[in-house]
Amino acid sequence: FGSQYALHLFEVNVEHGIMIDLETTYNSRAFCMTCVNNEHVLIGTLCGTLLCFQIDERQILWATRLRSCVLCMISSNKGNFNRIYCGLSDGNLAIAELYDHREPEEAFCITIDKSAITAVAYRNDKLWCLSATKMTILNEKTLDILSNIDLTFESLDPSSLL
């Protein structure tokens, strides 16, 4: 369905076994997606854009540019706003805050590793970031690095030479 170079959204009804074309496209491939609430879905793209899709209206509400390709993301509800953590292909963690689901003014970035952040998890006020060679645990409130766990045991491992 669609082009391999573009995002095309579909709604799948699992109960009835049907797929509905939402007729929404964007000129970059999608890499990841997360639900912020029952009304909005965030989509990370290859060109480094974070999109907000409004489910009821079936339209892209806003698009904001990040530093590089968005590989993974999670959303954390903080009461009157949502904080979004995006793992980027350049080894940075981008943090954006969404108030009333408006486009964030800017995304704050912190460098985690030289290689891409491929997974981000949130548990007990800690952020867990996974890259090719290490896992980094951060304090979610202060963004201080609490621990770095090296995942390679060989000094000549090809992934550590990148």
Secondary structure as UniProt FT lines:
FT   TURN            4..5
FT   STRAND          7..13
FT   TURN            14..17
FT   STRAND          18..26
FT   STRAND          30..35
FT   STRAND          40..45
FT   TURN            46..47
FT   STRAND          49..54
FT   TURN            55..58
FT   STRAND          59..65
FT   STRAND          70..77
FT   STRAND          82..88
FT   TURN            89..90
FT   STRAND          92..98
FT   TURN            100..101
FT   STRAND          108..111
FT   STRAND          119..123
FT   TURN            124..125
FT   STRAND          126..130
FT   STRAND          134..139
FT   TURN            140..142
FT   STRAND          145..150
FT   TURN            155..156
FT   HELIX           158..161
//
